[in-house]
Amino acid sequence: MKFKNLFLFAAIAMLASCGKYEFDASQISQEIAQQQAKNLLGIDIDPNQDWRPIRNGSVTITANADLENIVRVEVLTESPFNNEDAMVLNSMECQPGQQVTLTYEAPDYLTQLMAACVNDKGVYYVKVFDIDSQAVDFKTANAPTRASEGGFPNTIVLGKGTKSFNALRAEESQNNQFGIKINDGKKTRWYTAWKDNSWANDMLWVHKTVEGEGGWYIHPKNKTVICRDITDQGDLATLKVNIETYLKKYENGTGGPKANNWKSTIQNDPNFTINNNELVSDGKPLVIIPIQMNTTEGGNNSVYYYYYNPAKAPTESNALANYIKSLPKFKALWGYNDATFKREKEYLLPYYGDEIPVEGTWGSPVIPKGYKIGFLNCKNKGNSIYSNSCGCVYGVGDLNVEVNHLIGHFNSAIDNKLAQDVISNDKGDTEKVYGGSANGMDWNSPRIAIYNANNRSYLCFEDGCDLTFCDMIVEIVQGTEIILETVAPDVEPAMYTMCFEDRAETADYDMNDVVLTAKRKNATQIILTLAACGAKDKVVLRGIAGSKTLNNGEIHELLGLTDENSFANTQIGGYTCNGKSEIITIGNKNIVDFLSEIYIENLTTGKTVSMPGPKQPPYAIIVPMRFNYPKEGSSIKKAYPDFLNWAQDAGASKDWYRSLEGVDRYPTLFLK
């Protein structure tokens, strides 16, 4: 039946404020509705199914995170750092140290949530908590306590220095007009990148002796680094979630193609490019902890550090790069292979003065305040300057130009639109070779990035041929200035979507006849939006307590539809609009309970449709997100195949609405 202009009778208006389940739903023949659902969906419905994949809860949060000027606390679905999927479930303004109890309605598939303290600049400090937890105290969320001024050695002696791969390649390049010949496992090519000899004096140094307080020792196996054992693991659960959210190893989270974090995160987030991926000494001993080494080649890696007085260094990028090339680099730690997040040893990075050192130079545990500190990874896969898998990669991208040209390994991470002319034989013939990655790096891109979260800085390494930047994660425990998040995460309030079929007994289950969305504006108010209309019948919204605009409104009229346009926001290429919104005060009531009281009256059939009861078909559902409901005329089982699993077993496929499988969905993300 085509839509006609609605004339509201006074008798209809008398139904305006019916409470939950007070209306008469017996007009619907459940037997006929059940048979229609069986015919269309082809399943038996779980008798425990309530069509709300949502879990209610509450948690008391103490606003005592290590963060100045805390102004509010929040409950979130996920880590907020560079994560479009994170949603705020509830928030409240507070004073530092105050205890605040927040209720929430979380997606049922989640077993953990995030509590957050937020300061007046929008900086977040977060902590993971199990969904059954009753309280969150941030004093138990900190990483290992920053070490005190004491507890450090009074005797530190430098060991031997050796030429780096860059220095040896520069040396070799002087012996031939074509540079150095390097094999990529399939072919040998000549590289001219090291012929300018700017790397000639690049030396890598190790530590020889350490004595004094604090339990520091020269590692007995590697005999080149200064470390001590630790037992304080801190909040590894939160760290793991933050890192794995920010820097996924795989595109789908668990396997398959590697994630391109260079494209998705590194280039787009200022937190990764602060200070050109160098740190600044705060005048305390520099201590680091390897947190995770999620790379099969971790055993080939060695991390080194350097430092310099920025007042004495050139500022122009090329001149600064050449200056850093000449600086001594000192061993920080050995790599290993272990994807587990843990804290077992911390490493001390001493200062040996500003002059070129010699073996036996005495050091200090403190790098002078204000000095710049940078890092590199020496990848030693075969220990040969003629192997394309050996090289040193830096956080300062201008120091990676030479190694990024090595075909078959490091060059695999270079953008495939960039090409180099490589000498292919002893005659000087050249061939054009392109980089190996779509949306890959430039020739001078960094391979170590600095990530900041929860008042700590982390070094994130890309050790070779892909773009994950999570091959090694190293925590800066102390010794550098604290760099807080420079850009506040843009975290949206959680969106809840309610979908109705306007005729329960003849439903086509495209779940778009009436679509409502709701999200919190503050602790007591929500923004309720009539988002879509896929009904030809005259349909009125009912049961919206506190509403002055949407309640008792006919959906076509609310969206400005005419006889010629029955549908809004359900057809690709059809009529679209921003929906009709209203701010409603719901007090202490949670959003899902509020939505569950809403029902529709179909004036064409004279029947009402509300949230189904036990064993009843899904002629109304509530989804805990902004939902790409099926497009006009397409069944939900086609758009979301996992919906059927959930419908017949409420404990299965709880996140069916997040699946990427399925077709014929309407792109609703423009709806705010």
C-alpha positions in Angstrom: 0.0 0.0 0.0 1.4 3.4 -1.0 2.1 6.0 1.6 -0.6 8.8 2.0 -0.5 11.8 4.1 -1.2 10.9 7.7 -4.1 12.4 9.6 -3.7 11.8 13.3 -6.9 11.3 15.2 -7.2 12.4 18.8 -7.9 8.7 19.8 -4.4 7.8 18.5 -2.8 10.5 20.5 -4.2 9.0 23.7 -1.8 6.1 23.2 1.2 8.4 23.5 2.9 7.5 26.7 2.3 3.7 27.1 5.0 2.1 29.3 6.9 -1.0 28.7 4.7 -3.9 27.7 1.5 -2.0 28.5 0.2 -2.0 24.9 -1.7 -4.9 23.5 0.5 -7.0 21.3 -1.9 -9.8 21.0 -3.1 -8.5 17.7 -0.1 -10.3 16.1 -0.7 -13.9 15.5 2.5 -15.5 16.9 1.7 -18.7 15.1 1.6 -17.0 11.7 4.7 -14.9 12.6 6.6 -18.0 13.7 5.7 -19.7 10.4 6.8 -16.7 8.4 10.1 -16.6 10.2 10.6 -20.3 9.6 9.8 -19.9 5.9 12.1 -16.9 5.4 15.0 -17.8 7.8 14.8 -21.5 7.7 15.7 -22.1 11.3 14.3 -22.9 14.8 14.8 -19.9 17.1 16.6 -20.4 20.4 14.0 -20.1 23.1 16.5 -18.0 25.2 16.9 -15.5 22.4 15.9 -11.9 23.3 17.3 -10.3 20.1 19.6 -8.0 22.1 23.3 -9.1 21.8 24.1 -6.7 24.6 25.3 -7.1 28.2 24.5 -4.6 31.0 26.9 -3.9 33.8 28.4 -1.3 36.1 31.9 -0.5 37.4 33.3 1.9 40.0 36.3 3.8 38.6 38.8 5.6 40.8 40.2 8.6 38.9 43.8 8.1 40.1 45.7 7.4 37.0 49.2 8.9 36.5 47.9 11.8 34.6 47.6 15.5 35.6 44.3 17.4 35.6 41.9 14.5 35.2 38.5 15.9 34.4 36.4 12.7 33.5 36.3 9.0 33.5 35.0 6.7 30.8 34.1 3.1 30.0 35.1 2.1 26.4 34.7 -1.0 24.4 38.3 -1.1 23.2 41.6 0.8 23.3 41.0 4.3 22.1 44.4 4.9 20.5 44.0 5.3 16.7 41.1 2.9 16.8 37.9 3.7 14.9 36.2 0.7 16.5 36.5 2.0 20.0 33.3 3.3 21.5 32.5 5.2 24.7 29.8 3.3 26.6 29.5 5.9 29.3 31.4 8.8 30.8 31.1 11.3 33.7 33.0 14.4 34.7 34.9 14.0 38.0 37.7 15.4 40.2 41.1 13.7 40.5 40.9 10.8 42.9 37.1 10.7 42.9 35.3 7.4 42.7 32.7 7.3 40.0 30.2 4.4 39.2 29.3 4.1 35.6 26.7 1.8 34.1 27.2 0.4 30.6 25.6 -1.6 27.9 28.4 -3.5 26.1 28.4 -5.8 23.1 27.8 -9.3 24.4 30.9 -10.8 22.6 33.3 -8.7 24.7 34.9 -10.3 27.7 37.0 -7.2 28.6 36.4 -3.4 28.5 38.6 -0.4 29.0 38.4 2.2 31.8 39.9 5.6 31.1 40.9 8.7 32.9 40.9 11.7 30.6 42.6 15.1 31.4 41.7 18.6 30.4 43.8 18.3 27.2 42.0 15.1 26.0 44.9 12.8 26.9 43.8 9.3 27.8 45.2 6.9 30.4 43.5 3.5 30.1 43.3 0.2 31.9 41.8 -3.1 30.8 39.2 -4.8 33.1 37.3 -8.0 32.9 33.6 -7.4 32.2 32.6 -8.9 35.5 34.9 -6.6 37.5 33.2 -4.3 40.0 36.0 -1.7 40.4 39.0 -0.3 38.6 41.9 1.3 40.4 44.6 2.9 38.2 47.3 2.6 40.9 47.5 -1.1 39.9 47.6 -0.2 36.3 51.1 1.4 36.1 54.1 -0.2 34.4 57.1 -0.9 36.6 57.9 2.1 38.7 60.5 4.4 37.3 63.8 3.7 39.1 65.2 6.1 41.6 68.4 8.1 41.3 70.2 5.4 43.3 70.8 1.8 42.5 73.1 2.3 39.6 76.7 1.2 39.0 79.7 3.4 39.8 82.0 1.6 37.4 81.1 1.2 33.7 83.8 0.4 31.2 83.4 0.3 27.4 84.4 -2.8 25.4 85.4 -3.2 21.8 84.2 -1.3 18.7 83.6 -2.8 15.3 82.8 -1.3 11.9 79.1 -1.5 11.1 77.6 -3.0 7.9 77.4 0.5 6.5 81.0 1.3 7.2 82.2 -2.0 5.7 80.0 -1.5 2.6 81.3 2.1 2.2 84.9 0.7 2.4 84.2 -2.0 -0.1 82.5 0.4 -2.5 85.7 2.4 -2.9 87.3 -0.5 -4.6 85.0 -0.7 -7.6 83.5 1.9 -9.9 80.1 0.3 -9.5 80.1 0.2 -5.7 79.5 -3.1 -3.8 78.1 -6.3 -5.2 75.3 -7.8 -3.1 73.4 -11.1 -3.6 69.6 -11.2 -3.0 69.4 -15.0 -3.1 68.5 -15.0 -6.8 70.7 -12.5 -8.4 73.8 -10.4 -7.7 73.7 -6.7 -8.3 76.0 -3.7 -7.8 74.9 -0.9 -5.5 76.4 2.6 -5.6 74.5 3.9 -2.5 77.6 3.6 -0.2 80.1 5.2 -2.6 79.9 8.7 -1.1 81.7 7.2 1.9 79.6 9.1 4.4 79.3 6.0 6.5 83.1 5.4 6.6 83.5 6.1 10.4 80.4 4.3 11.6 81.3 2.1 14.6 79.3 -0.2 16.9 80.5 -0.5 20.5 79.7 -3.0 23.3 80.0 -2.8 27.1 82.8 -4.6 29.0 82.5 -4.0 32.7 79.9 -2.9 35.2 80.2 -2.8 39.0 78.2 -1.2 41.8 74.7 -0.9 43.2 71.4 -2.1 41.7 72.2 -5.7 40.7 73.4 -4.7 37.2 75.7 -7.2 35.4 77.2 -7.9 32.0 74.9 -10.5 30.3 76.8 -13.8 30.7 75.7 -15.2 27.4 76.0 -12.2 25.1 78.8 -10.5 27.2 78.0 -7.1 25.5 75.0 -5.5 27.3 74.3 -4.3 30.8 71.1 -5.7 32.3 69.4 -6.8 35.6 66.6 -9.1 36.3 63.2 -7.8 37.2 60.0 -9.3 38.6 57.5 -6.4 38.4 55.4 -7.2 35.4 53.1 -4.1 35.7 49.9 -4.0 33.7 50.8 -6.2 30.7 47.2 -6.9 29.9 46.5 -3.2 29.0 49.8 -2.8 27.2 49.1 -5.9 25.1 45.7 -4.5 24.1 47.1 -1.1 23.3 49.9 -2.4 21.2 47.9 -5.0 19.3 45.2 -2.4 18.6 47.6 0.2 17.4 49.9 -2.1 15.5 48.2 -5.2 14.3 50.4 -8.0 13.1 47.9 -9.3 10.6 45.1 -7.7 8.7 42.4 -9.9 10.2 44.0 -10.0 13.6 45.1 -13.7 13.8 46.8 -14.7 10.6 46.9 -14.3 6.8 48.4 -11.2 5.2 50.5 -8.9 7.3 49.0 -5.6 8.3 50.3 -2.4 6.6 50.7 -0.3 9.7 52.9 2.1 7.8 49.8 3.2 5.8 47.1 2.8 8.5 49.0 4.2 11.5 52.6 5.4 11.3 52.1 8.0 8.5 48.8 9.3 10.0 49.6 9.6 13.7 51.8 12.4 15.0 52.7 10.3 18.0 54.9 8.2 15.8 56.9 11.1 14.4 57.6 13.2 17.5 61.2 14.5 17.6 62.1 12.6 14.4 61.8 9.4 16.3 64.5 10.5 18.7 64.0 10.9 22.5 65.3 13.6 24.8 67.2 12.8 28.0 65.7 14.0 31.3 69.0 13.7 33.2 68.3 10.3 34.8 69.8 7.0 33.9 68.3 5.6 30.7 66.7 2.2 31.2 64.7 0.2 28.7 62.8 -3.2 28.7 62.1 -5.4 25.7 58.4 -6.1 25.9 57.8 -8.3 22.9 59.7 -9.7 19.9 57.0 -10.9 17.5 59.3 -11.7 14.7 60.8 -15.0 13.4 64.1 -13.1 12.9 64.4 -11.7 16.3 67.5 -13.7 17.0 69.3 -11.9 14.2 68.6 -8.4 15.7 70.7 -6.2 17.9 69.5 -2.8 19.1 72.0 0.0 19.5 71.6 3.6 20.7 73.4 6.9 20.1 73.2 10.3 21.7 74.3 13.9 21.0 74.1 17.5 22.2 71.5 19.1 19.8 73.1 22.5 20.4 76.3 21.3 18.7 74.5 19.4 15.8 73.5 20.8 12.4 69.8 21.3 11.9 69.5 20.7 8.1 68.3 17.2 7.5 71.0 15.9 5.2 73.8 17.5 7.3 72.2 16.1 10.5 72.1 12.6 8.9 75.8 12.7 8.1 76.5 14.0 11.6 74.6 11.0 13.1 76.5 8.6 10.8 79.7 9.7 12.4 78.5 9.2 16.0 79.5 6.1 18.0 76.6 3.6 18.5 76.4 1.5 21.7 74.8 -1.9 22.2 71.5 -1.7 24.0 70.1 -5.2 23.9 70.0 -8.5 21.9 66.9 -9.6 20.0 65.1 -12.9 20.5 62.1 -14.7 19.2 59.1 -14.6 21.5 55.6 -13.2 20.8 54.7 -13.2 24.5 54.3 -9.8 26.2 56.6 -9.9 29.3 59.1 -8.0 31.3 62.1 -10.1 32.3 65.2 -7.9 32.1 65.8 -4.2 32.0 68.9 -2.7 30.2 71.0 0.3 31.2 72.3 2.6 28.4 75.3 4.5 29.7 77.0 7.7 28.6 80.6 7.6 27.4 81.3 11.3 26.8 81.0 13.3 23.6 84.4 12.4 22.1 85.1 9.4 19.9 85.6 6.6 22.4 88.3 3.9 22.7 88.1 0.5 24.4 88.4 1.0 28.1 86.6 4.4 28.2 84.8 4.9 31.5 81.1 5.7 31.4 78.4 7.3 33.5 74.9 5.9 34.0 73.4 9.3 33.1 73.2 10.8 29.6 73.2 14.6 30.1 69.8 16.3 30.3 68.6 17.7 27.0 70.7 15.4 24.8 68.9 13.7 21.8 68.8 9.9 21.9 68.2 7.7 18.9 68.1 4.0 18.1 69.0 1.5 15.4 68.5 -2.2 14.8 71.5 -4.1 13.3 70.0 -7.1 11.5 72.7 -9.8 11.1 71.2 -12.5 9.0 74.3 -14.3 7.8 76.9 -11.8 9.0 77.9 -10.8 5.5 78.1 -7.3 3.9 77.3 -9.1 0.7 73.9 -10.4 2.0 70.8 -8.4 1.2 69.4 -9.5 4.6 72.1 -7.7 6.6 71.9 -4.1 7.5 71.3 -1.3 10.0 67.9 0.4 10.1 67.1 3.6 12.1 64.3 5.7 13.5 65.7 8.7 11.6 64.6 7.9 8.0 67.4 9.7 6.3 69.8 7.1 7.7 67.9 4.3 5.9 68.3 5.4 2.3 71.1 3.0 1.5 69.7 -0.1 3.2 66.2 0.6 1.7 67.6 0.0 -1.8 68.6 -3.7 -1.0 66.4 -5.7 -3.3 64.8 -8.9 -2.1 64.6 -7.9 1.6 64.5 -4.3 2.8 63.4 -3.0 -0.6 60.3 -5.2 -0.2 58.8 -2.7 2.1 59.3 0.2 -0.4 56.3 1.5 -2.3 55.8 -0.3 -5.6 55.5 3.0 -7.4 59.1 3.9 -6.6 61.9 2.5 -8.8 65.6 2.4 -8.8 68.1 1.8 -11.5 70.4 -1.0 -10.4 73.6 -2.1 -12.1 72.9 -5.7 -13.0 76.3 -7.0 -14.2 80.1 -6.3 -14.3 79.6 -4.3 -17.6 77.6 -1.7 -15.9 74.2 -2.5 -17.5 71.2 -1.3 -15.5 67.8 -2.6 -14.8 64.8 -0.8 -13.3 63.5 -2.4 -10.1 60.4 -1.3 -8.2 59.6 -1.5 -4.5 57.7 -4.5 -3.3 54.7 -3.1 -1.3 51.5 -1.3 -2.2 51.2 1.8 -0.1 54.8 1.2 1.1 57.6 3.3 2.4 59.7 6.0 0.8 63.5 5.6 0.4 64.0 7.7 3.5 61.2 6.4 5.7 61.9 5.5 9.4 62.0 1.9 10.5 61.6 2.6 14.2 58.7 4.6 15.5 57.9 6.0 18.9 54.5 5.2 20.3 53.2 6.9 23.5 50.5 5.5 25.7 49.7 5.7 29.5 52.5 8.1 30.2 55.2 5.8 28.6 57.1 5.7 25.4 57.7 2.6 23.3 60.0 1.9 20.4 58.3 0.0 17.6 60.7 -1.7 15.2 60.2 -2.8 11.6 63.2 -5.1 11.1 62.9 -6.1 7.5 60.6 -6.6 4.6 57.1 -5.9 5.6 55.2 -2.9 7.1 54.0 -4.1 10.5 56.3 -2.0 12.8 55.6 -4.5 15.6 58.6 -6.9 15.1 60.1 -5.6 18.4 58.5 -3.5 21.1 60.8 -1.9 23.6 59.6 0.2 26.6 61.5 3.3 27.8 61.3 2.8 31.6 63.1 6.0 32.5 65.7 8.5 31.4 63.8 10.4 28.7 61.2 13.2 28.8 57.7 11.9 29.0 55.9 12.5 25.7 52.2 12.5 26.2 49.7 11.9 23.4 49.7 15.1 21.2 46.3 14.5 19.7 43.3 13.5 21.7 41.7 10.2 20.4 38.5 11.0 18.7 36.3 8.4 20.4 32.6 8.4 19.6 29.9 7.4 22.0 28.5 3.9 21.5 25.7 3.8 18.9 22.8 1.4 19.4 20.6 0.6 16.4 17.0 -0.7 16.7 15.5 -2.2 13.6 11.8 -3.1 13.0 9.8 -5.1 10.6 6.4 -3.3 10.1 4.4 -6.4 9.5 5.4 -9.2 11.8 3.2 -11.8 10.1 4.4 -11.2 6.6 7.9 -9.9 7.4 10.6 -10.0 4.6 13.3 -9.6 7.3 15.2 -6.9 5.6 15.1 -5.2 9.0 14.9 -1.7 7.7 11.2 -0.8 7.8 11.9 1.5 10.8 15.5 2.1 11.9 16.3 4.1 15.1 19.8 4.9 16.4 20.6 6.1 19.9 23.8 7.3 21.5 24.7 9.1 24.7 25.0 12.9 24.8 25.9 12.9 28.5 25.2 10.8 31.6 21.5 11.4 31.6 20.6 12.3 28.0 20.7 10.5 24.7 20.4 11.5 21.0 17.6 9.4 19.4 17.4 9.4 15.6 14.9 8.1 13.2 17.6 6.9 10.7 15.7 5.0 8.0 12.3 4.2 6.7 11.7 1.1 4.5 8.0 0.8 5.1 5.2 1.7 2.6 2.6 1.4 5.4 1.7 4.3 7.6 3.8 3.7 10.8 3.8 5.7 14.0 6.5 5.6 16.7 5.2 4.9 20.2 6.5 4.5 23.7 9.3 7.0 23.5 9.2 8.4 27.0 10.2 12.1 27.3 10.0 12.7 23.5 8.3 15.8 22.2 9.2 15.2 18.5 9.5 11.6 17.6 6.9 10.0 19.8 3.5 9.6 18.0 5.2 10.8 14.8 4.5 9.1 11.5 7.9 8.0 10.1 7.3 9.2 6.6 6.3 12.6 7.7 9.2 12.9 10.1 11.6 12.2 7.3 9.9 14.5 4.8 8.7 11.8 2.5 6.0 12.1 -0.1 3.7 9.7 -2.0 6.5 9.4 -4.6 9.1 8.5 -2.0 8.1 5.9 0.5 11.7 4.9 1.4 14.6 6.8 3.0 18.1 5.5 3.5 17.4 1.9 2.4 18.0 1.9 -1.4 21.3 2.4 -3.1 20.8 5.4 -5.3 17.5 6.2 -3.6 16.3 9.0 -1.4 18.8 9.8 1.5 18.6 12.2 4.4 20.3 12.8 7.8 17.4 11.4 9.7 15.3 13.1 12.4 17.0 13.5 15.8 15.9 14.5 19.2 17.7 14.9 22.6 15.8 12.9 25.2 16.5 12.8 29.0 16.5 9.2 30.2 17.9 9.8 33.7 19.5 6.7 35.2 17.8 4.3 32.7 20.2 2.5 30.4 19.9 2.9 26.6 18.9 -0.6 25.8 16.0 -0.7 28.4 14.9 2.7 27.0 14.9 1.4 23.4 13.1 -1.8 24.5 10.1 0.3 25.5 9.7 1.7 22.0 7.3 0.1 19.7 5.6 1.0 16.4 2.0 1.1 15.4 1.2 0.1 11.8 -1.9 2.2 11.0 -2.4 0.4 7.7 -2.8 -3.0 9.4 -4.0 -1.8 12.8 -1.3 -3.8 14.6 1.6 -3.0 16.8 5.2 -4.4 16.7 7.4 -4.3 19.8 10.6 -6.0 21.0 9.9 -9.8 20.7 9.5 -11.9 23.8 11.0 -15.3 24.4 10.6 -17.7 21.5 9.2 -14.9 19.3 10.6 -14.1 15.8 13.1 -11.2 15.3 10.6 -8.6 14.0 12.6 -6.1 16.1 16.3 -6.3 17.2 18.7 -4.0 18.9 22.4 -4.0 17.7 25.2 -2.4 19.8 26.8 -0.3 17.1 26.0 1.8 14.0 24.7 -0.9 11.9 24.8 -1.5 8.2 21.3 -3.0 8.0 20.3 -4.8 4.8 19.2 -2.8 1.9 15.7 -2.7 0.7 14.2 -6.1 0.0 17.3 -8.1 1.0 16.9 -10.6 3.9 19.2 -10.3 6.9 20.4 -13.8 6.4 21.9 -12.7 3.1 23.4 -9.6 4.5 24.7 -11.3 7.6 24.9 -15.1 7.3 26.1 -15.5 10.9 22.8 -14.0 12.1 21.2 -17.4 11.6 23.8 -19.1 13.9 23.0 -16.6 16.6 19.3 -16.8 16.1 19.2 -20.5 16.7 21.9 -20.4 19.4 22.1 -17.2 21.5 25.6 -18.2 22.7 27.0 -18.5 19.2 28.2 -15.9 16.7 27.5 -13.1 19.2 29.3 -10.6 17.0 27.5 -11.6 13.8 26.9 -7.9 13.0 30.7 -7.4 12.7 31.3 -10.0 10.1 32.7 -8.9 6.8 30.9 -11.8 5.0 27.5 -11.1 3.4 26.1 -8.8 0.7 23.4 -6.3 0.1 24.0 -4.1 3.1 23.1 -0.4 3.1 26.1 1.9 3.9 24.7 3.8 6.9 28.0 5.2 8.2 27.0 8.7 7.1 24.3 8.8 9.7 25.6 10.7 12.7 
